[in-house]
């Protein structure tokens, strides 16, 4: 009899644990209702101080842990929301019902996580928080939380995006309500991945693309985001370009570049097709899914081995040859006027600096703080490119005896052919 009791416990206990896991609340939407309550309160006064107080008291102070985490991750605050409400009145009016209808999608989202667990039994529990963000992030993750910017995630082709940038217009026209479930699975995948920052393009693209691929397996629905639609019709062109750049750390041409690129986030597509190829070439599909999710993106050799096993590219891959080829394609800083780099007797009266490039540059520019930080940053303004786009003028404000440094970066400085600038550090001392 004792043996039978133990057998019953051994059978029932795992089932009980699974039932408890399924019954745990996964999706939280309370922040959406509170945002619109605050939004309506903002409309009762023209005093911007009072409007910020409404946002703070009704939305922020009563917000979920997910809202607090999203605010920290994206630097949101009450004043920002007030400014955005005034800046985009048509957008907020058009997106309201879509965000409130999110509650109707909760059962489908919860079911998708159950389906995810069937494909990947090792799935760790995470919580999903639907918040209303600052119109610049559709979603992110932190620890065991999926954080959704519902004002972007719930938008579609009918959303009034006339006041917004071209990137969001492009995103919205390709979104459908059914995309929301896949977006949540995508972010949920990120909570399962090994934490750490991937250092080179190949690793970062596989990390993002893997989440899209797993989401497609879970939902059994084709991903029709803008980058996927463009990628499918330009795959060979992208494949050739990516091959040359994939071992570099210049990622801005491929990832998180929606604000300055008409065809943004194409690295997601490249990571997706690499993971799909790995999956199709792997006999044990369950083991392939496990490997895709658990790949250590901080381990370069592991990522390269995975890439080769995907067989997406035929033939051998030589990292050093590809890096050398990429460097030859990159534009360079060829001189400064005046030539102050590494000088120790620069005049404090110098007020302008011209950067000369090896070839005509595109539209964007980016300059970062140097090792000295903000206190040793000499740039006080930007004049911009010359007509031939081979030079760029900066305004300087200098103090005697001070050492200054800054970095002309590869983030937005690109050639007209789309290749990122070789980063260039400027350092000098004023006499």
C-alpha positions in Angstrom: 0.0 0.0 0.0 2.9 2.4 0.9 4.4 1.7 -2.6 1.1 2.5 -4.3 0.8 5.8 -2.4 4.4 6.8 -3.4 3.6 5.8 -7.0 0.5 8.0 -7.0 2.5 10.9 -5.6 5.3 10.4 -8.1 2.8 10.6 -11.0 0.6 13.4 -9.7 3.2 15.8 -8.3 4.7 16.8 -11.7 1.2 17.2 -13.1 0.3 19.4 -10.2 3.4 21.6 -10.8 2.5 21.9 -14.5 -1.1 22.9 -13.6 0.2 25.5 -11.2 2.5 26.9 -13.8 -0.3 27.1 -16.4 -2.5 28.9 -13.8 0.1 31.5 -13.0 -0.9 34.9 -14.3 1.3 35.7 -17.3 -0.2 38.8 -19.0 -0.8 42.1 -17.3 -2.8 44.9 -19.0 -3.8 47.2 -16.1 -1.4 49.9 -17.1 -3.3 50.5 -20.3 -6.5 51.5 -18.5 -4.6 53.8 -16.1 -2.8 55.5 -19.0 -6.1 56.5 -20.6 -7.5 57.6 -17.3 -4.5 59.9 -16.9 -4.9 61.0 -20.6 -8.5 62.1 -20.0 -7.4 64.0 -16.9 -4.7 65.8 -18.9 -7.5 67.1 -21.2 -9.2 68.9 -18.2 -6.5 71.6 -17.9 -4.1 73.5 -20.0 -1.6 73.8 -17.1 1.3 71.5 -18.1 2.5 71.2 -14.5 -0.9 69.8 -13.5 -1.0 67.6 -16.5 2.3 66.0 -15.5 0.9 65.6 -12.0 -2.0 63.6 -13.4 0.3 61.3 -15.4 2.5 60.8 -12.4 -0.3 60.2 -9.9 -2.7 58.1 -12.0 -0.4 56.3 -14.3 3.1 56.2 -12.9 2.6 55.9 -9.2 0.0 53.1 -9.5 1.9 51.4 -12.3 2.9 47.8 -12.4 6.5 46.6 -11.9 6.6 46.2 -15.7 5.8 49.9 -16.2 8.5 50.9 -13.7 11.0 48.7 -15.5 10.0 50.0 -19.0 10.4 53.6 -17.7 13.9 52.8 -16.5 14.9 51.0 -19.6 13.7 53.7 -22.0 14.1 56.8 -19.8 10.4 57.6 -19.8 8.8 60.1 -17.3 5.6 62.1 -16.8 6.8 65.2 -18.6 7.7 63.2 -21.6 4.2 61.7 -21.9 2.6 65.2 -21.5 4.8 66.5 -24.4 3.9 63.5 -26.6 0.2 63.9 -25.9 0.5 67.5 -27.2 2.7 66.6 -30.1 0.7 63.7 -31.5 -3.0 64.4 -30.9 -4.2 62.6 -34.0 -2.1 59.5 -33.2 -3.3 59.1 -29.6 -6.9 59.5 -30.7 -6.6 56.8 -33.4 -4.6 54.3 -31.3 -6.9 54.3 -28.1 -9.3 51.6 -29.1 -6.5 49.3 -30.4 -4.8 49.4 -27.0 -7.9 48.8 -25.0 -8.7 45.8 -27.2 -5.5 44.1 -26.1 -7.5 42.4 -23.3 -9.3 40.4 -26.0 -5.9 39.0 -27.1 -4.8 37.7 -23.7 -6.2 34.2 -24.2 -4.4 33.9 -27.5 -1.2 35.1 -25.9 -1.5 32.7 -23.0 -2.2 29.9 -25.5 0.9 30.8 -27.5 3.1 30.4 -24.3 1.6 27.0 -23.8 2.5 26.1 -27.4 6.0 27.5 -26.8 6.4 25.2 -23.8 5.5 22.2 -26.0 8.2 23.0 -28.4 10.7 23.9 -25.6 9.9 22.1 -22.4 12.7 23.9 -20.5 10.7 27.2 -20.8 11.2 29.4 -17.7 8.2 31.4 -16.6 8.1 35.1 -17.4 5.5 37.9 -17.0 4.2 40.1 -19.8 3.4 43.7 -19.1 1.4 45.8 -21.6 2.2 49.4 -21.0 1.8 52.6 -23.0 5.3 53.9 -23.7 6.9 56.9 -25.3 6.3 56.1 -29.0 9.8 54.8 -29.5 9.8 51.1 -28.5 7.4 48.3 -29.3 8.9 46.0 -26.8 11.9 44.9 -24.8 12.8 42.6 -21.9 14.5 42.8 -18.6 15.2 39.9 -16.3 12.0 37.7 -16.4 9.7 40.5 -17.7 8.5 41.1 -21.2 7.7 44.9 -21.6 5.4 45.9 -24.4 4.9 49.5 -25.7 1.3 49.0 -26.6 0.9 52.2 -28.5 3.3 50.8 -31.1 2.6 47.1 -30.8 -1.2 47.6 -31.3 -0.9 50.0 -34.2 -1.9 48.9 -37.7 -2.5 50.3 -41.2 -5.6 52.2 -40.0 -3.6 54.1 -37.3 -3.2 57.7 -38.0 0.6 58.0 -38.3 0.7 61.3 -40.2 2.4 63.1 -37.3 5.1 60.3 -36.8 8.4 59.5 -38.5 8.8 57.4 -41.6 10.0 54.4 -39.7 6.8 54.2 -37.7 4.6 54.8 -40.7 6.4 51.8 -42.4 6.0 49.6 -39.3 2.3 50.4 -38.9 1.3 49.7 -42.5 2.6 46.1 -42.2 1.2 45.4 -38.8 -2.0 43.5 -38.2 -3.7 42.6 -34.9 -2.6 39.0 -35.3 1.1 40.2 -35.3 0.7 41.0 -31.6 0.9 37.4 -30.4 4.1 36.8 -32.4 5.6 40.0 -31.0 5.1 38.7 -27.5 6.6 35.3 -28.3 9.6 37.1 -29.8 10.2 39.0 -26.6 9.5 36.0 -24.5 12.2 34.1 -26.4 14.7 36.9 -25.3 13.9 36.1 -21.6 15.1 32.5 -22.2 18.4 33.4 -23.9 21.7 33.6 -22.1 22.2 37.1 -20.8 25.1 39.1 -22.1 26.0 41.6 -24.9 26.9 40.1 -28.3 29.9 42.0 -29.6 29.8 41.5 -33.4 27.1 41.7 -36.0 26.6 38.0 -36.7 25.9 37.3 -33.1 23.4 40.2 -32.7 21.5 39.3 -35.8 21.1 35.6 -34.9 20.0 36.7 -31.4 17.2 38.8 -32.8 16.4 36.6 -35.8 16.1 33.5 -33.6 13.3 35.1 -31.7 11.4 35.8 -34.9 12.0 32.2 -36.1 10.8 30.6 -32.9 7.8 32.9 -32.8 6.9 31.7 -36.3 7.2 28.1 -35.2 5.0 28.8 -32.1 2.3 30.7 -33.9 2.4 28.9 -37.2 1.9 32.3 -38.9 4.1 34.0 -41.5 6.0 37.1 -40.2 5.0 40.0 -42.4 6.8 42.8 -40.6 8.3 45.4 -43.0 11.9 44.1 -42.7 10.7 40.5 -43.5 8.7 41.6 -46.5 11.6 43.6 -47.9 14.1 40.9 -46.9 12.3 38.2 -48.8 12.3 40.2 -52.0 15.9 41.3 -51.7 17.5 38.2 -50.1 20.4 37.6 -52.4 21.4 41.3 -52.3 21.3 41.3 -48.5 23.0 37.9 -48.3 26.0 39.2 -50.3 26.3 42.4 -48.3 25.9 40.7 -44.9 28.6 38.2 -45.7 31.2 41.0 -45.9 30.0 42.8 -42.7 29.0 40.0 -40.4 32.2 39.8 -38.4 32.4 43.6 -37.8 31.1 45.5 -34.8 29.4 48.1 -37.1 25.8 47.1 -36.5 23.9 50.2 -37.3 23.3 49.4 -40.9 21.4 46.3 -39.9 19.9 46.7 -36.4 17.9 49.2 -34.3 18.2 51.9 -37.0 14.5 52.7 -37.6 15.0 56.4 -37.1 17.5 56.9 -39.9 16.9 54.2 -42.4 14.0 53.6 -44.8 14.7 49.8 -44.7 15.4 49.3 -41.1 16.2 46.2 -38.9 17.2 44.0 -41.8 19.5 42.2 -39.5 16.4 40.6 -38.0 15.7 39.0 -41.4 19.2 37.8 -41.8 19.2 36.2 -38.3 15.8 34.6 -39.1 17.0 33.0 -42.4 20.2 31.7 -40.8 18.2 30.1 -37.9 15.6 28.7 -40.3 18.4 27.1 -42.4 20.0 25.6 -39.2 16.6 24.1 -38.3 15.9 22.7 -41.7 19.4 21.0 -41.9 19.0 19.5 -38.4 17.5 16.0 -38.1 16.4 16.4 -34.5 14.0 19.4 -34.6 13.5 19.6 -30.9 17.2 19.7 -30.3 17.6 22.3 -33.0 15.0 24.5 -31.2 16.9 24.0 -27.9 20.2 25.0 -29.5 18.7 28.1 -31.2 17.3 29.4 -27.9 20.3 28.5 -25.7 23.1 29.7 -28.0 25.6 31.7 -26.1 25.9 34.9 -28.1 28.8 36.2 -26.1 30.9 33.1 -27.2 32.2 34.0 -30.7 33.3 30.4 -31.5 30.0 29.0 -30.5 28.2 31.5 -32.7 30.5 30.8 -35.6 30.1 27.1 -35.3 26.3 27.5 -35.3 26.5 29.7 -38.3 28.6 27.2 -40.2 26.2 24.3 -39.3 23.3 26.4 -40.6 24.8 25.9 -44.1 23.1 29.2 -45.2 26.3 30.1 -47.1 28.0 27.5 -49.3 31.7 27.1 -49.0 34.3 28.0 -46.4 34.1 31.2 -44.4 37.4 33.1 -43.6 36.9 35.7 -40.9 40.1 37.6 -41.4 39.6 37.8 -45.2 36.1 39.1 -44.7 37.1 41.7 -42.1 39.9 42.9 -44.4 37.5 43.2 -47.3 35.0 45.1 -45.1 37.7 47.6 -43.9 38.6 48.4 -47.5 34.9 49.3 -48.2 34.7 51.6 -45.2 35.1 55.4 -45.5 37.8 56.9 -43.4 38.7 60.3 -41.8 41.7 61.4 -43.8 42.4 64.7 -42.1 41.3 67.5 -39.7 41.5 71.2 -40.5 43.3 72.5 -38.6 45.3 69.3 -37.7 44.8 69.4 -33.9 44.8 65.6 -33.3 47.4 64.6 -30.6 48.6 68.2 -30.4 49.4 69.8 -27.1 49.5 73.5 -28.0 46.0 74.1 -29.6 44.8 77.8 -29.3 41.9 78.4 -27.1 40.5 80.8 -29.8 39.9 77.9 -32.2 36.1 77.8 -32.7 35.7 75.5 -35.8 37.0 72.2 -36.9 36.5 70.5 -40.3 36.6 66.7 -40.6 37.6 65.5 -44.1 36.5 62.0 -45.4 37.9 59.7 -48.0 34.6 59.7 -50.0 31.2 61.4 -50.0 29.1 60.6 -47.0 25.4 59.9 -46.5 22.9 61.8 -44.4 23.6 60.8 -40.8 26.3 61.7 -38.3 27.3 60.7 -34.8 29.9 61.8 -32.4 30.5 60.2 -28.9 32.2 61.3 -25.7 35.7 60.2 -25.4 37.5 58.7 -22.4 37.4 62.0 -20.6 33.6 62.1 -20.6 31.4 65.1 -20.8 33.8 67.5 -19.0 36.4 66.9 -21.7 34.0 67.2 -24.7 34.8 70.3 -26.8 32.0 70.3 -29.3 29.4 73.1 -28.8 27.5 72.8 -32.1 27.3 71.3 -35.6 27.4 73.3 -38.8 27.1 70.2 -41.0 28.3 68.8 -44.3 29.8 70.7 -47.2 28.0 70.5 -50.6 30.2 67.6 -51.8 29.6 65.8 -48.5 33.3 65.0 -48.1 33.7 67.4 -45.2 31.8 68.0 -41.9 32.2 71.2 -39.8 31.9 71.4 -36.0 31.8 74.3 -33.6 34.2 74.2 -30.6 34.4 75.9 -27.3 37.9 75.6 -25.6 39.4 76.5 -22.3 43.2 77.1 -21.7 45.0 74.2 -20.2 42.2 71.7 -20.8 42.6 68.3 -22.5 39.7 67.3 -24.8 38.7 64.1 -26.6 35.8 62.7 -28.6 35.1 59.9 -31.1 33.8 60.3 -34.6 31.8 57.0 -34.7 30.5 54.4 -37.1 27.0 54.6 -35.8 25.5 57.1 -38.2 28.5 58.3 -40.3 28.2 56.2 -43.5 29.3 56.4 -47.1 26.7 56.9 -49.7 27.0 53.2 -50.5 26.0 52.4 -46.9 29.2 51.3 -45.3 30.0 52.5 -41.8 32.9 54.9 -41.1 36.0 53.5 -39.5 35.8 55.1 -36.0 38.3 57.9 -35.4 39.4 59.3 -32.0 40.3 63.0 -31.7 42.4 64.0 -28.6 44.3 67.3 -28.0 45.3 69.8 -25.3 44.8 73.5 -25.3 47.9 75.6 -24.5 
